[in-house]
Amino acid sequence: MISAISWIPKGASKPVPSVADLPSKEEIEEIVQSGVFDRRSSTWIIMTMKMMTVSIYARNLDEFARMTTLESETGMDLFSKGLGDLYYASNEMDPYFKDKDDDEDSEDLEDLAIKPMDSVIVCARNGDDGNQLEVWICEETGDGELNTYVHHEVMIFEFPLCMAWLDCPLKGGERGNFIAVGSMEPSIEIWDLDIIDEVQPCMVLGGDEKKKKKKGKKTSVEYKEGSHKDSVLGLAWNKQYRNVLASASADKTVKIWDVATGKCTNTLEHHTDKVQAVAFNHHKPEVLLSGSFDHSVYLKDGRNPTHSGYKWTVNSDVESLAWNPHDEHSFVVSLEDGTVKGFDIRALTSNPDSESKPSFTLHAHDKAVCSISYNPSAPNLLATGSTDKMVKLWDLSNNQPSCIASKNPKAGAVFSVLFSEDSPFLLAIGGSKGRLEPAEESSERVLMVIYLELMMNEGLNRARVFGGKLVLSITRIFRTSSMKMIGSSGSSLLAVSAICPACVG
């Protein structure tokens, strides 16, 4: 299953990622002594040890194969003793000085390269083979179709629940390319996405430190200073204050972290149950929203830390929330009962004693709405994903929501939907079934990439949807509707006419 998705901005990735240095004996011993293996399954231990050793053997075997090939082609005994090992008539003859057949190396380097215009997606995945971060490349081909493939994978320690990309330069320079991962553990791991074959995060925020008691007694758990004490359920990075990360936890708290120092700078305890989601305002980066299982949404303003904040009451557990990127005063919250509610903060902040009535209530799905995403370019366009296995697009114009499109992407329960900010008509979808297989029309696909190419044609808009076989029938899309299946094996698309002009703005 894919539990979380994050887009990486175009050009943020290193053109050619570095390969991690092999762990030293001391580093391996440190990992073992940390007790990390004591808390993992045997499958995880085996997979992690493979990652820590496979690179060593692979590189040694590649070098051995290269030298053996040179020996057979040149007739030189590369492992002999004597003058032949010490002297060659020219550099071209010296296999140790230069490999004449470096075409394979060039091809490997080209395959490894990430182009500035490539769309990059990080998926947090859990399966029988353990927990992984998969880094996907989504590139548009010359004929306008999308080619998607896994660039590299990162084995992570715990079951991933949430992610947040950040560019704070944790290793120097002006910007970095990191992903923060929240899991069933109280710690937050930060991984460097520009390094391949890494076996440890570059930073861990919080976490527990186990100390053994005397013989016959249970092991006590002590937490690092400022750490959460339960699972981390939500993360949000502050784009303006790039060293700031907010986290939501099952321990009922919200924490603010300075990732430059790795320290917790503030702990907020205004909720009475698990905190599921956090989000910074796009226009006022000091303003933070948090949503909880206590059926409430809180707004806290960092410019006034002594203020108790503003509270909105909802009638179900909060699953997700999102600020409107086109309006600094409005946000939406999705709930466990299948509804989505919209709020305008001006209604409450101007009169704190007034009842927190929503601007609208949308009965979006039959089950929990796990994820919502505003389109960054088309005002009033909202995507929702639910455990009822459906993904829907909504027009929220004038606080009167209308469904634009609805589809079952055959991803199982949908846990994450997210529009790309660089390519605003790319929507990534993560669900409970299998993994992405872009080369086949697979019903087990869990990451669908939907490409909506909006263009004006006789006053109407058209949308093209890539990424998988569509099995829905759209009978009404505002003024007119039509659909047809197009494409070849491996990709198909749906051409739909007449998306509401108000959604395109």
Rosetta blueprint (number, residue, H / E / L):
1 M L
2 I E
3 S E
4 A E
5 I E
6 S E
7 W E
8 I E
9 P L
10 K L
11 G L
12 A L
13 S L
14 K L
15 P L
16 V L
17 P L
18 S E
19 V E
20 A L
21 D L
22 L L
23 P L
24 S L
25 K H
26 E H
27 E H
28 I H
29 E H
30 E H
31 I H
32 V H
33 Q H
34 S L
35 G L
36 V H
37 F H
38 D H
39 R H
40 R L
41 S L
42 S H
43 T H
44 W H
45 I H
46 I H
47 M H
48 T H
49 M H
50 K H
51 M H
52 M H
53 T H
54 V H
55 S H
56 I H
57 Y H
58 A H
59 R H
60 N H
61 L H
62 D H
63 E H
64 F H
65 A H
66 R H
67 M H
68 T H
69 T H
70 L H
71 E H
72 S H
73 E H
74 T H
75 G L
76 M L
77 D L
78 L L
79 F L
80 S L
81 K L
82 G L
83 L H
84 G H
85 D H
86 L L
87 Y L
88 Y L
89 A L
90 S L
91 N H
92 E H
93 M H
94 D L
95 P L
96 Y L
97 F L
98 K L
99 D L
100 K L
101 D L
102 D L
103 D H
104 E H
105 D H
106 S H
107 E H
108 D H
109 L H
110 E H
111 D H
112 L H
113 A L
114 I L
115 K L
116 P L
117 M L
118 D L
119 S E
120 V E
121 I E
122 V E
123 C E
124 A E
125 R E
126 N E
127 G E
128 D L
129 D L
130 G E
131 N E
132 Q E
133 L E
134 E E
135 V E
136 W E
137 I E
138 C E
139 E E
140 E E
141 T L
142 G L
143 D L
144 G L
145 E L
146 L E
147 N E
148 T E
149 Y E
150 V E
151 H E
152 H E
153 E E
154 V E
155 M E
156 I E
157 F L
158 E L
159 F L
160 P E
161 L E
162 C E
163 M E
164 A E
165 W E
166 L E
167 D L
168 C L
169 P L
170 L L
171 K L
172 G L
173 G L
174 E L
175 R L
176 G L
177 N L
178 F E
179 I E
180 A E
181 V E
182 G E
183 S E
184 M L
185 E L
186 P L
187 S L
188 I E
189 E E
190 I E
191 W E
192 D E
193 L L
194 D L
195 I E
196 I E
197 D L
198 E L
199 V L
200 Q L
201 P L
202 C L
203 M E
204 V E
205 L E
206 G L
207 G L
208 D E
209 E E
210 K E
211 K E
212 K L
213 K L
214 K L
215 K L
216 G L
217 K L
218 K L
219 T L
220 S E
221 V E
222 E E
223 Y E
224 K L
225 E L
226 G L
227 S L
228 H L
229 K L
230 D L
231 S L
232 V E
233 L E
234 G E
235 L E
236 A E
237 W E
238 N L
239 K L
240 Q L
241 Y L
242 R L
243 N L
244 V E
245 L E
246 A E
247 S E
248 A E
249 S E
250 A L
251 D L
252 K L
253 T L
254 V E
255 K E
256 I E
257 W E
258 D E
259 V L
260 A L
261 T L
262 G L
263 K E
264 C E
265 T E
266 N E
267 T E
268 L E
269 E L
270 H L
271 H L
272 T L
273 D L
274 K L
275 V E
276 Q E
277 A E
278 V E
279 A E
280 F E
281 N L
282 H L
283 H L
284 K L
285 P L
286 E L
287 V E
288 L E
289 L E
290 S E
291 G E
292 S E
293 F L
294 D L
295 H L
296 S E
297 V E
298 Y E
299 L E
300 K E
301 D E
302 G L
303 R L
304 N L
305 P L
306 T L
307 H L
308 S L
309 G L
310 Y E
311 K E
312 W E
313 T E
314 V L
315 N L
316 S L
317 D L
318 V E
319 E E
320 S E
321 L E
322 A E
323 W E
324 N L
325 P L
326 H L
327 D L
328 E L
329 H L
330 S E
331 F E
332 V E
333 V E
334 S E
335 L E
336 E L
337 D L
338 G L
339 T E
340 V E
341 K E
342 G E
343 F E
344 D E
345 I H
346 R H
347 A H
348 L H
349 T H
350 S L
351 N L
352 P L
353 D L
354 S L
355 E L
356 S L
357 K L
358 P L
359 S L
360 F E
361 T E
362 L E
363 H E
364 A L
365 H L
366 D L
367 K L
368 A L
369 V E
370 C E
371 S E
372 I E
373 S E
374 Y E
375 N L
376 P L
377 S L
378 A L
379 P L
380 N L
381 L E
382 L E
383 A E
384 T E
385 G E
386 S E
387 T L
388 D L
389 K L
390 M L
391 V E
392 K E
393 L E
394 W E
395 D E
396 L L
397 S H
398 N H
399 N H
400 Q L
401 P L
402 S E
403 C E
404 I E
405 A E
406 S E
407 K E
408 N L
409 P L
410 K L
411 A L
412 G L
413 A L
414 V E
415 F E
416 S E
417 V E
418 L E
419 F E
420 S L
421 E L
422 D L
423 S L
424 P L
425 F L
426 L E
427 L E
428 A E
429 I E
430 G E
431 G E
432 S L
433 K L
434 G L
435 R L
436 L L
437 E L
438 P L
439 A L
440 E L
441 E L
442 S L
443 S L
444 E L
445 R L
446 V L
447 L E
448 M E
449 V E
450 I E
451 Y E
452 L L
453 E L
454 L L
455 M E
456 M E
457 N E
458 E L
459 G L
460 L E
461 N E
462 R E
463 A E
464 R E
465 V E
466 F L
467 G L
468 G L
469 K L
470 L L
471 V L
472 L L
473 S L
474 I L
475 T L
476 R L
477 I L
478 F L
479 R L
480 T L
481 S L
482 S L
483 M L
484 K L
485 M E
486 I E
487 G L
488 S L
489 S L
490 G L
491 S L
492 S L
493 L E
494 L E
495 A E
496 V E
497 S E
498 A L
499 I L
500 C L
501 P H
502 A H
503 C H
504 V H
505 G L
